[in-house]
Amino acid sequence: LKVTLPGKLTFEDIVKARALFLDEDEIPCALYINPAQEADVLLATGFIPETALGDQFRLDGAIGRLGGADIIKSIKVKKVGTAYKNVLVKAEALGVKLGNTLLIEDERNKSTQTTTYFASEMYVPYIKNDAGVVTMTTKEA
């Protein structure tokens, strides 16, 4: 799903975009914005800072909530010309998978003549359900 907005992100725009999901229940959503849009979002009418959410459920990395969506800054939100390609994602549309195979590293300590081995895995998020994603193109002010 795609939406083109004439200006900055607003409370109303996010509510309308969330309505495109046609959900019966309130499902957690995240809106990814470019860090350059942070001031506009913080000053938007209806913005709730993360510190004011108290014990409410929120996604990790959220700076607050606007229009029922947790706002998360990401440099992966690209600016194309004067437009930002923001992404609104339902939590259930995201999946997590192993990013690469098991990585094994070693560290040799010559003074004690020991070798320590470390094993690590990297997990990355991916979109497993395109119906849970709205691309919101906004113009720079």
C-alpha positions as CSV (number, residue, x, y, z in Angstrom):
1,L,0.0,0.0,0.0
2,K,1.3,3.5,-0.8
3,V,0.2,6.9,0.2
4,T,1.5,10.3,-1.0
5,L,1.2,13.2,1.4
6,P,1.4,16.9,0.4
7,G,3.6,18.0,3.4
8,K,4.9,17.0,6.7
9,L,3.7,14.0,8.7
10,T,0.6,14.8,10.8
11,F,-1.6,12.9,13.3
12,E,-4.4,12.7,10.8
13,D,-2.2,11.3,8.0
14,I,-0.9,8.5,10.3
15,V,-4.5,7.6,11.5
16,K,-5.7,7.4,7.8
17,A,-2.7,5.2,6.8
18,R,-3.4,2.9,9.8
19,A,-7.0,2.7,8.6
20,L,-5.8,1.1,5.4
21,F,-4.9,-2.0,7.3
22,L,-8.7,-2.6,8.0
23,D,-8.0,-4.2,11.4
24,E,-10.7,-4.9,13.9
25,D,-8.3,-4.7,16.8
26,E,-5.7,-2.2,17.8
27,I,-2.5,-3.7,16.5
28,P,0.9,-2.2,17.4
29,C,2.5,-0.3,14.5
30,A,5.8,1.4,13.9
31,L,6.4,4.4,11.7
32,Y,10.0,4.7,10.6
33,I,11.1,8.2,9.9
34,N,14.4,9.8,8.7
35,P,16.3,11.5,11.6
36,A,15.9,14.8,9.7
37,Q,12.1,14.6,10.3
38,E,12.4,14.3,14.1
39,A,11.8,17.9,14.8
40,D,8.6,18.0,12.7
41,V,7.3,14.9,14.4
42,L,8.1,16.2,17.9
43,L,6.3,19.4,17.2
44,A,3.2,17.7,15.6
45,T,-0.1,18.1,17.3
46,G,-0.9,14.9,19.2
47,F,2.7,13.6,19.6
48,I,3.2,11.7,22.9
49,P,6.9,11.5,24.0
50,E,8.2,8.1,24.9
51,T,8.7,9.2,28.5
52,A,5.0,10.1,28.9
53,L,3.8,6.6,27.7
54,G,4.5,5.1,31.1
55,D,3.8,1.4,31.3
56,Q,2.1,1.2,27.9
57,F,3.4,-1.3,25.4
58,R,5.8,0.3,22.9
59,L,8.3,-1.0,20.4
60,D,12.1,-0.8,21.2
61,G,13.7,2.3,19.9
62,A,10.5,4.4,19.8
63,I,10.9,8.1,20.5
64,G,7.2,8.5,21.1
65,R,3.8,7.9,19.5
66,L,1.8,9.8,16.9
67,G,-1.6,8.7,15.5
68,G,-1.3,5.4,17.4
69,A,2.0,4.5,15.8
70,D,5.3,4.2,17.6
71,I,7.8,6.6,15.9
72,I,11.3,5.1,15.2
73,K,14.2,7.0,13.7
74,S,16.2,5.2,11.0
75,I,18.8,6.3,8.6
76,K,17.4,3.6,6.3
77,V,14.5,5.9,5.5
78,K,15.7,7.5,2.4
79,K,15.2,11.0,1.0
80,V,14.6,11.0,-2.7
81,G,14.7,14.6,-4.0
82,T,12.5,16.5,-1.6
83,A,10.5,13.5,-0.5
84,Y,11.0,11.0,2.3
85,K,9.9,7.4,1.9
86,N,8.5,6.7,5.4
87,V,7.3,3.2,6.2
88,L,4.4,2.3,8.5
89,V,4.6,-1.4,9.6
90,K,2.3,-3.5,11.7
91,A,4.2,-5.5,14.3
92,E,2.8,-8.8,13.0
93,A,4.1,-8.0,9.4
94,L,7.7,-8.2,10.6
95,G,9.7,-11.4,10.9
96,V,13.2,-12.2,12.1
97,K,15.6,-14.5,10.4
98,L,19.2,-15.5,10.7
99,G,21.3,-12.9,8.8
100,N,24.3,-15.1,8.2
101,T,25.7,-18.5,9.2
102,L,27.2,-19.1,12.6
103,L,30.4,-17.0,12.9
104,I,33.2,-18.5,15.0
105,E,36.1,-16.3,16.1
106,D,39.1,-17.0,18.2
107,E,41.4,-14.9,20.4
108,R,44.9,-16.1,21.2
109,N,46.5,-15.0,24.5
110,K,50.2,-15.6,24.1
111,S,51.1,-14.9,27.7
112,T,48.8,-17.6,29.1
113,Q,49.0,-19.8,26.0
114,T,45.3,-20.0,25.8
115,T,42.8,-19.7,22.9
116,T,39.3,-18.4,23.5
117,Y,36.6,-19.2,21.0
118,F,33.5,-17.0,20.4
119,A,30.4,-18.0,18.4
120,S,27.8,-15.5,17.3
121,E,24.7,-15.2,15.1
122,M,23.2,-12.1,13.5
123,Y,19.4,-11.8,13.2
124,V,17.8,-9.3,10.8
125,P,14.2,-8.2,10.5
126,Y,12.3,-8.6,7.3
127,I,8.8,-8.0,6.0
128,K,6.9,-11.3,5.9
129,N,3.5,-9.8,5.1
130,D,3.3,-7.0,2.5
131,A,-0.3,-6.3,3.5
132,G,1.0,-5.0,6.8
133,V,3.1,-2.2,5.3
134,V,2.2,1.3,4.1
135,T,4.8,3.4,2.3
136,M,4.1,7.1,3.2
137,T,5.9,9.5,0.8
138,T,6.1,13.0,2.4
139,K,7.5,16.2,1.0
140,E,10.1,18.1,2.8
141,A,8.9,21.4,4.2
